[in-house]
Amino acid sequence: MQSEVVPTPARGFRRLAAASAAWLLIGVVTSCPALAAWPDRTITIIVQFAPGGSNDLLGRILAAELAPALGQNVIVENHPGAAGNIGAAALARAVPDGYTLGVLSGPIFINPNLTKVAYDPIKDFAPIAYLGASPNVILTSPNSAFANIQQMISEAKANPGKINFATPGAGSVSHLSVEFLKLRAGINLVHVPYSGAAPAAQAAIARTTDLASVNISGMLGHVQSGALRALVQTGKERWPEMPDVPTLVQSGIRDAVLETTQFLLAPAGTPPAIIDRLSSEVLVILQKPVVRDRMLKVSFAVNGEGADLLRVRMGRELAMWKELIEQAGLKPN
């Protein structure tokens, strides 16, 4: 008679544990479609501002390129308002499953220092890729006495508080760029906030204000037509379409790179595998000449970085704007 083999308690426990682990793994995979089959439906990219601006256009360029790369539709949703805070908050509270992303910009690191916001710029977002930046430009009327930024600084030192400047609004990158210049150059200029870049530029054209500080987007036509004179721009390098306009650093203002940066982010808690896939796809997209050309046409210089570098950049940018706001003595609303 063949004897029956009875498992020892230890052997039986190991078999039971192995079987349980296998079923647990199967349960995790089948119950988490974000990991098992992502993406299997439409992906939404939230942008912070209204249609037509650089933030919106960047989102649409990425959506068009990501759709074939991921094999799913990718749509853009505009969540404008409150200096970008509405869109940022919408992304922060989205389900972290890889189906809601956001093209957000540098003001997410400025706004918490000036007003109450419904998000934490570091804790509530998972970095995917740094897309790049566009500089601001300081403009004046062609009939102005200022031929360059050094002449403006000299005049401001001789007549404190007599020169004013228009911006698209208090707390904007354009505004803080001039606050930085004031601190570094030791000058006193008077801020005149407007409701957007177009009316701020028009104030300088009409000589309602002495200067205007606005994002470079949309300003090339004014400069080329002679309606405005560009004194300086705030980027890291000279802008390709304004090669005669120096940077602040080239004009003797140290550490003066103040740009409107743009990022692709996801809600915090999005699975790392999805973040890695998205980061890889976006970095490939940003190397395409046709994409770089399209972005340059909306006054945006590509400077792609992956998730790890972006995480470091986000912390650095938050600290930079916080320090500048404190030094400038700007108070929360």
Secondary structure, DSSP 8 states (H G I E B T S, - for coil): --------HHHHHHHHHHHHHHHHHHHHHHH-HHHHT--SS-EEEEESS-TTSHHHHHHHHHHHHHHHHHTS-EEEEE---GGGHHHHHHHHTS-SSSSEEEEEETHHHHGGGTS--SS-TTTTEEEEEEEEEEEEEEEE-TTSS-SSHHHHHHHHHHSTT-EEEEESSTTSHHHHHHHHHHHHHT--EEEEE-SSHHHHHHHHHTTSSSEEEEESTTTHHHHHHTSSEEEEE-SSS--TT-TTS-BTTTTT-TT---EEEEEEEEETT--HHHHHHHHHHHHHHHT-HHHHHHHHHTT-EEEEE-HHHHHHHHHHHHHHHHHHHHHHT----
